[in-house]
Amino acid sequence: MWAALAVPLIAPAIAMPFTHEVDWGPGDFGAAALLLGTLGLTVELAMRRLRDPRWRVAVIVAALLAVLMIWGAAI
């Protein structure tokens, strides 16, 4: 799971030398890492602590939607 969360950080790093449309600075990478790390920790905690699968899914979907809303608002 953590490798899948690293892909949104790796993609801009790879694209930056090839195009000027992607211009991330250290703050952008830090904010994205914090956001994705928080999502990963939320998923980890939900999987370990919540026994009811419905609650697991609800917490994970809520966390994912929150991340998408924050990421979308930052664009």
All heavy atoms as a GROMACS GRO file, in nm:
protein
  562
    1MET      N    1   0.082  -0.118   0.000
    1MET     CA    2   0.000   0.000   0.000
    1MET      C    3   0.087   0.126   0.000
    1MET      O    4   0.055   0.221  -0.070
    1MET     CB    5  -0.091   0.000   0.122
    1MET     CG    6  -0.170   0.127   0.133
    1MET     SD    7  -0.251   0.159   0.289
    1MET     CE    8  -0.118   0.179   0.400
    2TRP      N    9   0.194   0.124   0.077
    2TRP     CA   10   0.278   0.244   0.085
    2TRP      C   11   0.344   0.274  -0.049
    2TRP      O   12   0.364   0.390  -0.083
    2TRP     CB   13   0.382   0.228   0.196
    2TRP     CG   14   0.319   0.236   0.331
    2TRP    CD1   15   0.289   0.132   0.414
    2TRP    CD2   16   0.272   0.353   0.397
    2TRP    NE1   17   0.228   0.178   0.527
    2TRP    CE2   18   0.217   0.314   0.520
    2TRP    CE3   19   0.272   0.488   0.365
    2TRP    CZ2   20   0.162   0.404   0.610
    2TRP    CZ3   21   0.218   0.578   0.455
    2TRP    CH2   22   0.164   0.536   0.576
    3ALA      N   23   0.376   0.172  -0.125
    3ALA     CA   24   0.435   0.195  -0.257
    3ALA      C   25   0.333   0.261  -0.350
    3ALA      O   26   0.369   0.349  -0.429
    3ALA     CB   27   0.483   0.063  -0.317
    4ALA      N   28   0.208   0.222  -0.339
    4ALA     CA   29   0.104   0.284  -0.422
    4ALA      C   30   0.084   0.430  -0.384
    4ALA      O   31   0.054   0.513  -0.471
    4ALA     CB   32  -0.028   0.208  -0.406
    5LEU      N   33   0.104   0.463  -0.258
    5LEU     CA   34   0.092   0.603  -0.216
    5LEU      C   35   0.212   0.686  -0.259
    5LEU      O   36   0.204   0.809  -0.264
    5LEU     CB   37   0.074   0.611  -0.064
    5LEU     CG   38  -0.060   0.562  -0.012
    5LEU    CD1   39  -0.062   0.564   0.141
    5LEU    CD2   40  -0.175   0.644  -0.067
    6ALA      N   41   0.323   0.622  -0.291
    6ALA     CA   42   0.442   0.695  -0.335
    6ALA      C   43   0.433   0.734  -0.482
    6ALA      O   44   0.503   0.827  -0.525
    6ALA     CB   45   0.566   0.611  -0.311
    7VAL      N   46   0.350   0.668  -0.559
    7VAL     CA   47   0.340   0.696  -0.703
    7VAL      C   48   0.302   0.842  -0.732
    7VAL      O   49   0.364   0.905  -0.819
    7VAL     CB   50   0.242   0.598  -0.771
    7VAL    CG1   51   0.213   0.639  -0.914
    7VAL    CG2   52   0.300   0.457  -0.767
    8PRO      N   53   0.204   0.901  -0.659
    8PRO     CA   54   0.174   1.042  -0.687
    8PRO      C   55   0.290   1.136  -0.655
    8PRO      O   56   0.292   1.250  -0.702
    8PRO     CB   57   0.054   1.073  -0.598
    8PRO     CG   58  -0.008   0.941  -0.570
    8PRO     CD   59   0.104   0.842  -0.570
    9LEU      N   60   0.386   1.092  -0.577
    9LEU     CA   61   0.504   1.174  -0.550
    9LEU      C   62   0.613   1.151  -0.654
    9LEU      O   63   0.688   1.242  -0.686
    9LEU     CB   64   0.559   1.143  -0.411
    9LEU     CG   65   0.476   1.190  -0.294
    9LEU    CD1   66   0.535   1.139  -0.164
    9LEU    CD2   67   0.467   1.340  -0.292
   10ILE      N   68   0.622   1.031  -0.704
   10ILE     CA   69   0.727   0.997  -0.800
   10ILE      C   70   0.694   1.052  -0.939
   10ILE      O   71   0.784   1.097  -1.010
   10ILE     CB   72   0.747   0.844  -0.804
   10ILE    CG1   73   0.801   0.796  -0.669
   10ILE    CG2   74   0.841   0.804  -0.916
   10ILE    CD1   75   0.803   0.646  -0.654
   11ALA      N   76   0.566   1.050  -0.976
   11ALA     CA   77   0.527   1.093  -1.110
   11ALA      C   78   0.569   1.238  -1.140
   11ALA      O   79   0.629   1.263  -1.246
   11ALA     CB   80   0.377   1.074  -1.129
   12PRO      N   81   0.544   1.335  -1.053
   12PRO     CA   82   0.590   1.471  -1.084
   12PRO      C   83   0.742   1.483  -1.085
   12PRO      O   84   0.798   1.560  -1.164
   12PRO     CB   85   0.531   1.557  -0.972
   12PRO     CG   86   0.428   1.475  -0.908
   12PRO     CD   87   0.459   1.333  -0.935
   13ALA      N   88   0.809   1.407  -1.000
   13ALA     CA   89   0.955   1.412  -0.997
   13ALA      C   90   1.013   1.362  -1.129
   13ALA      O   91   1.113   1.415  -1.178
   13ALA     CB   92   1.009   1.329  -0.881
   14ILE      N   93   0.949   1.262  -1.188
   14ILE     CA   94   0.995   1.210  -1.317
   14ILE      C   95   0.959   1.307  -1.430
   14ILE      O   96   1.036   1.327  -1.524
   14ILE     CB   97   0.936   1.070  -1.343
   14ILE    CG1   98   0.996   0.970  -1.244
   14ILE    CG2   99   0.960   1.025  -1.486
   14ILE    CD1  100   0.930   0.834  -1.247
   15ALA      N  101   0.841   1.369  -1.422
   15ALA     CA  102   0.793   1.456  -1.529
   15ALA      C  103   0.863   1.591  -1.533
   15ALA      O  104   0.872   1.653  -1.639
   15ALA     CB  105   0.643   1.477  -1.515
   16MET      N  106   0.914   1.639  -1.420
   16MET     CA  107   0.971   1.774  -1.414
   16MET      C  108   1.086   1.798  -1.512
   16MET      O  109   1.090   1.904  -1.575
   16MET     CB  110   1.014   1.807  -1.271
   16MET     CG  111   0.897   1.842  -1.183
   16MET     SD  112   0.936   1.869  -1.010
   16MET     CE  113   1.071   1.982  -1.014
   17PRO      N  114   1.179   1.705  -1.533
   17PRO     CA  115   1.286   1.733  -1.630
   17PRO      C  116   1.239   1.736  -1.776
   17PRO      O  117   1.307   1.793  -1.861
   17PRO     CB  118   1.384   1.618  -1.610
   17PRO     CG  119   1.350   1.555  -1.481
   17PRO     CD  120   1.206   1.584  -1.457
   18PHE      N  121   1.125   1.677  -1.804
   18PHE     CA  122   1.080   1.664  -1.942
   18PHE      C  123   0.980   1.770  -1.986
   18PHE      O  124   0.961   1.791  -2.105
   18PHE     CB  125   1.019   1.525  -1.964
   18PHE     CG  126   1.115   1.414  -1.937
   18PHE    CD1  127   1.101   1.332  -1.825
   18PHE    CD2  128   1.223   1.392  -2.020
   18PHE    CE1  129   1.190   1.230  -1.800
   18PHE    CE2  130   1.314   1.290  -1.996
   18PHE     CZ  131   1.297   1.210  -1.884
   19THR      N  132   0.913   1.836  -1.890
   19THR     CA  133   0.813   1.936  -1.926
   19THR      C  134   0.816   2.051  -1.826
   19THR      O  135   0.847   2.032  -1.709
   19THR     CB  136   0.672   1.874  -1.932
   19THR    OG1  137   0.579   1.976  -1.968
   19THR    CG2  138   0.631   1.812  -1.801
   20HIS      N  139   0.781   2.169  -1.874
   20HIS     CA  140   0.776   2.285  -1.787
   20HIS      C  141   0.638   2.302  -1.723
   20HIS      O  142   0.619   2.390  -1.641
   20HIS     CB  143   0.812   2.411  -1.865
   20HIS     CG  144   0.953   2.410  -1.914
   20HIS    ND1  145   1.061   2.420  -1.828
   20HIS    CD2  146   1.006   2.396  -2.037
   20HIS    CE1  147   1.173   2.415  -1.898
   20HIS    NE2  148   1.142   2.400  -2.027
   21GLU      N  149   0.544   2.218  -1.764
   21GLU     CA  150   0.409   2.225  -1.708
   21GLU      C  151   0.405   2.174  -1.565
   21GLU      O  152   0.317   2.211  -1.489
   21GLU     CB  153   0.312   2.146  -1.795
   21GLU     CG  154   0.292   2.208  -1.932
   21GLU     CD  155   0.200   2.127  -2.020
   21GLU    OE1  156   0.142   2.028  -1.971
   21GLU    OE2  157   0.186   2.162  -2.137
   22VAL      N  158   0.496   2.085  -1.530
   22VAL     CA  159   0.505   2.033  -1.393
   22VAL      C  160   0.619   2.106  -1.325
   22VAL      O  161   0.735   2.090  -1.359
   22VAL     CB  162   0.530   1.880  -1.393
   22VAL    CG1  163   0.538   1.829  -1.251
   22VAL    CG2  164   0.423   1.808  -1.471
   23ASP      N  165   0.584   2.191  -1.229
   23ASP     CA  166   0.684   2.272  -1.160
   23ASP      C  167   0.660   2.266  -1.010
   23ASP      O  168   0.606   2.358  -0.950
   23ASP     CB  169   0.677   2.416  -1.211
   23ASP     CG  170   0.791   2.500  -1.156
   23ASP    OD1  171   0.895   2.443  -1.118
   23ASP    OD2  172   0.773   2.622  -1.148
   24TRP      N  173   0.698   2.154  -0.950
   24TRP     CA  174   0.681   2.135  -0.807
   24TRP      C  175   0.807   2.178  -0.735
   24TRP      O  176   0.918   2.154  -0.780
   24TRP     CB  177   0.654   1.988  -0.775
   24TRP     CG  178   0.515   1.942  -0.800
   24TRP    CD1  179   0.429   1.989  -0.894
   24TRP    CD2  180   0.446   1.840  -0.729
   24TRP    NE1  181   0.311   1.920  -0.887
   24TRP    CE2  182   0.320   1.828  -0.787
   24TRP    CE3  183   0.480   1.756  -0.626
   24TRP    CZ2  184   0.225   1.737  -0.742
   24TRP    CZ3  185   0.386   1.664  -0.580
   24TRP    CH2  186   0.259   1.656  -0.638
   25GLY      N  187   0.790   2.241  -0.622
   25GLY     CA  188   0.902   2.278  -0.538
   25GLY      C  189   0.906   2.187  -0.416
   25GLY      O  190   0.823   2.098  -0.400
   26PRO      N  191   1.003   2.210  -0.328
   26PRO     CA  192   1.013   2.126  -0.208
   26PRO      C  193   0.887   2.133  -0.120
   26PRO      O  194   0.847   2.032  -0.061
   26PRO     CB  195   1.133   2.184  -0.133
   26PRO     CG  196   1.210   2.259  -0.234
   26PRO     CD  197   1.114   2.305  -0.338
   27GLY      N  198   0.824   2.250  -0.114
   27GLY     CA  199   0.702   2.262  -0.035
   27GLY      C  200   0.588   2.180  -0.091
   27GLY      O  201   0.508   2.123  -0.016
   28ASP      N  202   0.581   2.173  -0.225
   28ASP     CA  203   0.477   2.092  -0.289
   28ASP      C  204   0.496   1.944  -0.258
   28ASP      O  205   0.399   1.874  -0.226
   28ASP     CB  206   0.479   2.113  -0.440
   28ASP     CG  207   0.449   2.257  -0.479
   28ASP    OD1  208   0.360   2.317  -0.416
   28ASP    OD2  209   0.516   2.309  -0.571
   29PHE      N  210   0.620   1.898  -0.267
   29PHE     CA  211   0.647   1.758  -0.237
   29PHE      C  212   0.622   1.728  -0.089
   29PHE      O  213   0.570   1.622  -0.053
   29PHE     CB  214   0.791   1.720  -0.275
   29PHE     CG  215   0.809   1.697  -0.422
   29PHE    CD1  216   0.868   1.792  -0.501
   29PHE    CD2  217   0.767   1.579  -0.481
   29PHE    CE1  218   0.886   1.772  -0.637
   29PHE    CE2  219   0.782   1.557  -0.616
   29PHE     CZ  220   0.842   1.654  -0.695
   30GLY      N  221   0.657   1.823  -0.003
   30GLY     CA  222   0.634   1.804   0.140
   30GLY      C  223   0.487   1.798   0.175
   30GLY      O  224   0.443   1.713   0.254
   31ALA      N  225   0.408   1.888   0.116
   31ALA     CA  226   0.264   1.888   0.141
   31ALA      C  227   0.198   1.761   0.089
   31ALA      O  228   0.113   1.701   0.156
   31ALA     CB  229   0.200   2.011   0.076
   32ALA      N  230   0.238   1.718  -0.030
   32ALA     CA  231   0.182   1.595  -0.087
   32ALA      C  232   0.222   1.474  -0.003
   32ALA      O  233   0.140   1.384   0.021
   32ALA     CB  234   0.227   1.577  -0.231
   33ALA      N  235   0.347   1.471   0.044
   33ALA     CA  236   0.393   1.359   0.128
   33ALA      C  237   0.317   1.356   0.260
   33ALA      O  238   0.277   1.249   0.308
   33ALA     CB  239   0.542   1.370   0.152
   34LEU      N  240   0.292   1.473   0.318
   34LEU     CA  241   0.216   1.480   0.442
   34LEU      C  242   0.073   1.432   0.422
   34LEU      O  243   0.019   1.354   0.501
   34LEU     CB  244   0.218   1.622   0.497
   34LEU     CG  245   0.140   1.646   0.626
   34LEU    CD1  246   0.206   1.572   0.742
   34LEU    CD2  247   0.134   1.794   0.656
   35LEU      N  248   0.012   1.478   0.314
   35LEU     CA  249  -0.126   1.440   0.284
   35LEU      C  250  -0.137   1.289   0.258
   35LEU      O  251  -0.225   1.222   0.313
   35LEU     CB  252  -0.174   1.520   0.163
   35LEU     CG  253  -0.321   1.517   0.130
   35LEU    CD1  254  -0.404   1.572   0.244
   35LEU    CD2  255  -0.346   1.599   0.005
   36LEU      N  256  -0.048   1.237   0.175
   36LEU     CA  257  -0.053   1.094   0.143
   36LEU      C  258  -0.011   1.008   0.262
   36LEU      O  259  -0.064   0.898   0.282
   36LEU     CB  260   0.035   1.065   0.022
   36LEU     CG  261  -0.015   1.127  -0.108
   36LEU    CD1  262   0.088   1.111  -0.219
   36LEU    CD2  263  -0.147   1.066  -0.151
   37GLY      N  264   0.082   1.057   0.342
   37GLY     CA  265   0.121   0.983   0.462
   37GLY      C  266   0.008   0.975   0.563
   37GLY      O  267  -0.013   0.870   0.627
   38THR      N  268  -0.066   1.084   0.577
   38THR     CA  269  -0.182   1.084   0.666
   38THR      C  270  -0.288   0.986   0.617
   38THR      O  271  -0.348   0.913   0.696
   38THR     CB  272  -0.242   1.226   0.677
   38THR    OG1  273  -0.139   1.314   0.723
   38THR    CG2  274  -0.359   1.229   0.771
   39LEU      N  275  -0.308   0.981   0.486
   39LEU     CA  276  -0.402   0.885   0.429
   39LEU      C  277  -0.356   0.743   0.458
   39LEU      O  278  -0.435   0.657   0.500
   39LEU     CB  279  -0.416   0.906   0.278
   39LEU     CG  280  -0.502   0.803   0.204
   39LEU    CD1  281  -0.645   0.807   0.252
   39LEU    CD2  282  -0.493   0.828   0.054
   40GLY      N  283  -0.228   0.716   0.438
   40GLY     CA  284  -0.175   0.582   0.464
   40GLY      C  285  -0.189   0.541   0.609
   40GLY      O  286  -0.227   0.427   0.639
   41LEU      N  287  -0.160   0.632   0.700
   41LEU     CA  288  -0.175   0.600   0.843
   41LEU      C  289  -0.320   0.577   0.880
   41LEU      O  290  -0.351   0.489   0.961
   41LEU     CB  291  -0.116   0.713   0.927
   41LEU     CG  292   0.036   0.721   0.929
   41LEU    CD1  293   0.080   0.845   1.006
   41LEU    CD2  294   0.096   0.596   0.989
   42THR      N  295  -0.410   0.654   0.820
   42THR     CA  296  -0.552   0.635   0.847
   42THR      C  297  -0.598   0.497   0.801
   42THR      O  298  -0.671   0.427   0.872
   42THR     CB  299  -0.636   0.744   0.778
   42THR    OG1  300  -0.591   0.872   0.825
   42THR    CG2  301  -0.783   0.728   0.807
   43VAL      N  302  -0.554   0.457   0.683
   43VAL     CA  303  -0.590   0.325   0.631
   43VAL      C  304  -0.531   0.216   0.720
   43VAL      O  305  -0.599   0.118   0.754
   43VAL     CB  306  -0.545   0.309   0.484
   43VAL    CG1  307  -0.562   0.166   0.437
   43VAL    CG2  308  -0.623   0.403   0.394
   44GLU      N  309  -0.405   0.231   0.759
   44GLU     CA  310  -0.341   0.133   0.848
   44GLU      C  311  -0.418   0.119   0.979
   44GLU      O  312  -0.444   0.008   1.024
   44GLU     CB  313  -0.197   0.175   0.878
   44GLU     CG  314  -0.102   0.157   0.764
   44GLU     CD  315  -0.030   0.024   0.771
   44GLU    OE1  316  -0.031  -0.042   0.876
   44GLU    OE2  317   0.030  -0.011   0.669
   45LEU      N  318  -0.450   0.232   1.040
   45LEU     CA  319  -0.523   0.227   1.167
   45LEU      C  320  -0.662   0.166   1.150
   45LEU      O  321  -0.707   0.090   1.236
   45LEU     CB  322  -0.532   0.366   1.228
   45LEU     CG  323  -0.404   0.420   1.288
   45LEU    CD1  324  -0.422   0.566   1.332
   45LEU    CD2  325  -0.361   0.336   1.407
   46ALA      N  326  -0.730   0.201   1.043
   46ALA     CA  327  -0.863   0.144   1.018
   46ALA      C  328  -0.854  -0.007   1.001
   46ALA      O  329  -0.938  -0.081   1.055
   46ALA     CB  330  -0.926   0.208   0.896
   47MET      N  331  -0.755  -0.053   0.930
   47MET     CA  332  -0.742  -0.197   0.907
   47MET      C  333  -0.705  -0.272   1.036
   47MET      O  334  -0.746  -0.386   1.056
   47MET     CB  335  -0.637  -0.225   0.799
   47MET     CG  336  -0.676  -0.172   0.662
   47MET     SD  337  -0.831  -0.239   0.601
   47MET     CE  338  -0.785  -0.407   0.569
   48ARG      N  339  -0.628  -0.210   1.122
   48ARG     CA  340  -0.583  -0.278   1.244
   48ARG      C  341  -0.684  -0.269   1.358
   48ARG      O  342  -0.698  -0.362   1.436
   48ARG     CB  343  -0.451  -0.219   1.291
   48ARG     CG  344  -0.336  -0.252   1.201
   48ARG     CD  345  -0.210  -0.184   1.247
   48ARG     NE  346  -0.105  -0.200   1.150
   48ARG     CZ  347   0.014  -0.249   1.179
   48ARG    NH1  348   0.043  -0.283   1.301
   48ARG    NH2  349   0.104  -0.260   1.084
   49ARG      N  350  -0.751  -0.155   1.370
   49ARG     CA  351  -0.834  -0.130   1.488
   49ARG      C  352  -0.982  -0.163   1.469
   49ARG      O  353  -1.048  -0.198   1.565
   49ARG     CB  354  -0.822   0.016   1.531
   49ARG     CG  355  -0.682   0.060   1.557
   49ARG     CD  356  -0.650   0.046   1.698
   49ARG     NE  357  -0.511   0.090   1.720
   49ARG     CZ  358  -0.453   0.081   1.834
   49ARG    NH1  359  -0.516   0.031   1.936
   49ARG    NH2  360  -0.329   0.121   1.847
   50LEU      N  361  -1.033  -0.144   1.350
   50LEU     CA  362  -1.176  -0.164   1.327
   50LEU      C  363  -1.205  -0.307   1.285
   50LEU      O  364  -1.149  -0.356   1.188
   50LEU     CB  365  -1.228  -0.065   1.222
   50LEU     CG  366  -1.211   0.083   1.257
   50LEU    CD1  367  -1.254   0.169   1.140
   50LEU    CD2  368  -1.290   0.117   1.382
   51ARG      N  369  -1.292  -0.371   1.357
   51ARG     CA  370  -1.326  -0.512   1.329
   51ARG      C  371  -1.438  -0.525   1.226
   51ARG      O  372  -1.439  -0.618   1.147
   51ARG     CB  373  -1.366  -0.583   1.458
   51ARG     CG  374  -1.257  -0.586   1.561
   51ARG     CD  375  -1.149  -0.682   1.520
   51ARG     NE  376  -1.040  -0.676   1.616
   51ARG     CZ  377  -0.914  -0.685   1.583
   51ARG    NH1  378  -0.880  -0.700   1.458
   51ARG    NH2  379  -0.821  -0.680   1.674
   52ASP      N  380  -1.532  -0.432   1.230
   52ASP     CA  381  -1.646  -0.439   1.139
   52ASP      C  382  -1.603  -0.390   1.001
   52ASP      O  383  -1.559  -0.277   0.986
   52ASP     CB  384  -1.759  -0.351   1.193
   52ASP     CG  385  -1.889  -0.366   1.115
   52ASP    OD1  386  -1.891  -0.443   1.017
   52ASP    OD2  387  -1.988  -0.301   1.153
   53PRO      N  388  -1.616  -0.475   0.897
   53PRO     CA  389  -1.573  -0.435   0.762
   53PRO      C  390  -1.647  -0.312   0.710
   53PRO      O  391  -1.590  -0.234   0.634
   53PRO     CB  392  -1.605  -0.557   0.676
   53PRO     CG  393  -1.628  -0.669   0.769
   53PRO     CD  394  -1.663  -0.612   0.901
   54ARG      N  395  -1.771  -0.293   0.751
   54ARG     CA  396  -1.845  -0.175   0.705
   54ARG      C  397  -1.782  -0.048   0.759
   54ARG      O  398  -1.773   0.052   0.686
   54ARG     CB  399  -1.991  -0.185   0.748
   54ARG     CG  400  -2.065  -0.299   0.676
   54ARG     CD  401  -2.202  -0.314   0.730
   54ARG     NE  402  -2.190  -0.364   0.868
   54ARG     CZ  403  -2.291  -0.394   0.947
   54ARG    NH1  404  -2.413  -0.379   0.904
   54ARG    NH2  405  -2.271  -0.440   1.068
   55TRP      N  406  -1.738  -0.049   0.883
   55TRP     CA  407  -1.672   0.068   0.940
   55TRP      C  408  -1.537   0.091   0.876
   55TRP      O  409  -1.496   0.205   0.854
   55TRP     CB  410  -1.656   0.053   1.092
   55TRP     CG  411  -1.779   0.093   1.166
   55TRP    CD1  412  -1.870   0.010   1.223
   55TRP    CD2  413  -1.827   0.224   1.186
   55TRP    NE1  414  -1.971   0.082   1.279
   55TRP    CE2  415  -1.947   0.216   1.258
   55TRP    CE3  416  -1.780   0.350   1.151
   55TRP    CZ2  417  -2.020   0.327   1.295
   55TRP    CZ3  418  -1.854   0.462   1.188
   55TRP    CH2  419  -1.972   0.449   1.260
   56ARG      N  420  -1.466  -0.018   0.846
   56ARG     CA  421  -1.337  -0.004   0.777
   56ARG      C  422  -1.355   0.067   0.645
   56ARG      O  423  -1.284   0.163   0.614
   56ARG     CB  424  -1.275  -0.142   0.751
   56ARG     CG  425  -1.213  -0.206   0.868
   56ARG     CD  426  -1.152  -0.336   0.826
   56ARG     NE  427  -1.098  -0.407   0.941
   56ARG     CZ  428  -1.044  -0.526   0.936
   56ARG    NH1  429  -1.039  -0.591   0.822
   56ARG    NH2  430  -0.998  -0.582   1.045
   57VAL      N  431  -1.449   0.018   0.566
   57VAL     CA  432  -1.474   0.078   0.434
   57VAL      C  433  -1.518   0.223   0.448
   57VAL      O  434  -1.471   0.310   0.374
   57VAL     CB  435  -1.578  -0.005   0.356
   57VAL    CG1  436  -1.623   0.067   0.230
   57VAL    CG2  437  -1.522  -0.143   0.322
   58ALA      N  438  -1.604   0.250   0.546
   58ALA     CA  439  -1.653   0.387   0.564
   58ALA      C  440  -1.539   0.483   0.600
   58ALA      O  441  -1.530   0.593   0.544
   58ALA     CB  442  -1.760   0.389   0.673
   59VAL      N  443  -1.452   0.442   0.689
   59VAL     CA  444  -1.341   0.528   0.730
   59VAL      C  445  -1.242   0.548   0.615
   59VAL      O  446  -1.196   0.660   0.590
   59VAL     CB  447  -1.270   0.470   0.855
   59VAL    CG1  448  -1.138   0.540   0.881
   59VAL    CG2  449  -1.361   0.480   0.976
   60ILE      N  450  -1.212   0.441   0.543
   60ILE     CA  451  -1.116   0.451   0.432
   60ILE      C  452  -1.173   0.538   0.320
   60ILE      O  453  -1.103   0.623   0.265
   60ILE     CB  454  -1.077   0.311   0.382
   60ILE    CG1  455  -0.995   0.240   0.489
   60ILE    CG2  456  -1.002   0.318   0.250
   60ILE    CD1  457  -0.971   0.093   0.463
   61VAL      N  458  -1.299   0.520   0.287
   61VAL     CA  459  -1.362   0.603   0.182
   61VAL      C  460  -1.367   0.749   0.225
   61VAL      O  461  -1.338   0.839   0.145
   61VAL     CB  462  -1.502   0.549   0.147
   61VAL    CG1  463  -1.581   0.648   0.064
   61VAL    CG2  464  -1.490   0.416   0.075
   62ALA      N  465  -1.401   0.775   0.352
   62ALA     CA  466  -1.405   0.912   0.402
   62ALA      C  467  -1.266   0.976   0.396
   62ALA      O  468  -1.252   1.092   0.356
   62ALA     CB  469  -1.459   0.915   0.544
   63ALA      N  470  -1.163   0.902   0.434
   63ALA     CA  471  -1.027   0.955   0.429
   63ALA      C  472  -0.984   0.981   0.285
   63ALA      O  473  -0.923   1.085   0.256
   63ALA     CB  474  -0.930   0.858   0.496
   64LEU      N  475  -1.016   0.891   0.196
   64LEU     CA  476  -0.980   0.909   0.055
   64LEU      C  477  -1.053   1.029  -0.004
   64LEU      O  478  -0.992   1.109  -0.077
   64LEU     CB  479  -1.013   0.782  -0.024
   64LEU     CG  480  -0.975   0.782  -0.170
   64LEU    CD1  481  -0.825   0.802  -0.186
   64LEU    CD2  482  -1.016   0.651  -0.235
   65LEU      N  483  -1.180   1.045   0.027
   65LEU     CA  484  -1.254   1.161  -0.023
   65LEU      C  485  -1.198   1.292   0.034
   65LEU      O  486  -1.190   1.392  -0.039
   65LEU     CB  487  -1.402   1.148   0.011
   65LEU     CG  488  -1.479   1.043  -0.069
   65LEU    CD1  489  -1.623   1.032  -0.018
   65LEU    CD2  490  -1.479   1.077  -0.217
   66ALA      N  491  -1.159   1.290   0.160
   66ALA     CA  492  -1.099   1.411   0.219
   66ALA      C  493  -0.969   1.447   0.149
   66ALA      O  494  -0.945   1.564   0.118
   66ALA     CB  495  -1.075   1.389   0.368
   67VAL      N  496  -0.886   1.348   0.120
   67VAL     CA  497  -0.759   1.373   0.050
   67VAL      C  498  -0.786   1.426  -0.090
   67VAL      O  499  -0.722   1.522  -0.134
   67VAL     CB  500  -0.672   1.246   0.046
   67VAL    CG1  501  -0.559   1.260  -0.053
   67VAL    CG2  502  -0.618   1.214   0.184
   68LEU      N  503  -0.881   1.367  -0.160
   68LEU     CA  504  -0.913   1.414  -0.295
   68LEU      C  505  -0.968   1.556  -0.294
   68LEU      O  506  -0.936   1.635  -0.384
   68LEU     CB  507  -1.012   1.318  -0.361
   68LEU     CG  508  -0.956   1.181  -0.399
   68LEU    CD1  509  -1.067   1.091  -0.452
   68LEU    CD2  510  -0.844   1.194  -0.501
   69MET      N  511  -1.048   1.590  -0.193
   69MET     CA  512  -1.101   1.726  -0.185
   69MET      C  513  -0.990   1.826  -0.155
   69MET      O  514  -0.987   1.934  -0.216
   69MET     CB  515  -1.211   1.733  -0.079
   69MET     CG  516  -1.338   1.668  -0.123
   69MET     SD  517  -1.476   1.666  -0.007
   69MET     CE  518  -1.440   1.782   0.116
   70ILE      N  519  -0.901   1.792  -0.066
   70ILE     CA  520  -0.790   1.883  -0.034
   70ILE      C  521  -0.698   1.897  -0.154
   70ILE      O  522  -0.654   2.007  -0.189
   70ILE     CB  523  -0.713   1.833   0.090
   70ILE    CG1  524  -0.802   1.842   0.213
   70ILE    CG2  525  -0.584   1.911   0.111
   70ILE    CD1  526  -0.748   1.771   0.335
   71TRP      N  527  -0.665   1.786  -0.218
   71TRP     CA  528  -0.575   1.789  -0.335
   71TRP      C  529  -0.640   1.869  -0.447
   71TRP      O  530  -0.575   1.949  -0.514
   71TRP     CB  531  -0.547   1.646  -0.381
   71TRP     CG  532  -0.431   1.633  -0.475
   71TRP    CD1  533  -0.421   1.684  -0.600
   71TRP    CD2  534  -0.309   1.564  -0.451
   71TRP    NE1  535  -0.301   1.650  -0.654
   71TRP    CE2  536  -0.230   1.576  -0.565
   71TRP    CE3  537  -0.260   1.491  -0.344
   71TRP    CZ2  538  -0.104   1.519  -0.576
   71TRP    CZ3  539  -0.136   1.433  -0.355
   71TRP    CH2  540  -0.057   1.449  -0.470
   72GLY      N  541  -0.769   1.848  -0.469
   72GLY     CA  542  -0.840   1.920  -0.574
   72GLY      C  543  -0.850   2.069  -0.547
   72GLY      O  544  -0.843   2.151  -0.638
   73ALA      N  545  -0.865   2.106  -0.421
   73ALA     CA  546  -0.873   2.248  -0.386
   73ALA      C  547  -0.738   2.317  -0.402
   73ALA      O  548  -0.730   2.438  -0.425
   73ALA     CB  549  -0.921   2.264  -0.242
   74ALA      N  550  -0.631   2.240  -0.394
   74ALA     CA  551  -0.496   2.297  -0.405
   74ALA      C  552  -0.456   2.321  -0.550
   74ALA      O  553  -0.361   2.394  -0.576
   74ALA     CB  554  -0.395   2.204  -0.338
   75ILE      N  555  -0.527   2.262  -0.642
   75ILE     CA  556  -0.489   2.276  -0.784
   75ILE      C  557  -0.531   2.407  -0.837
   75ILE      O  558  -0.598   2.484  -0.829
   75ILE     CB  559  -0.548   2.161  -0.869
   75ILE    CG1  560  -0.483   2.033  -0.828
   75ILE    CG2  561  -0.531   2.188  -1.015
   75ILE    CD1  562  -0.536   1.911  -0.900
   0.00000   0.00000   0.00000
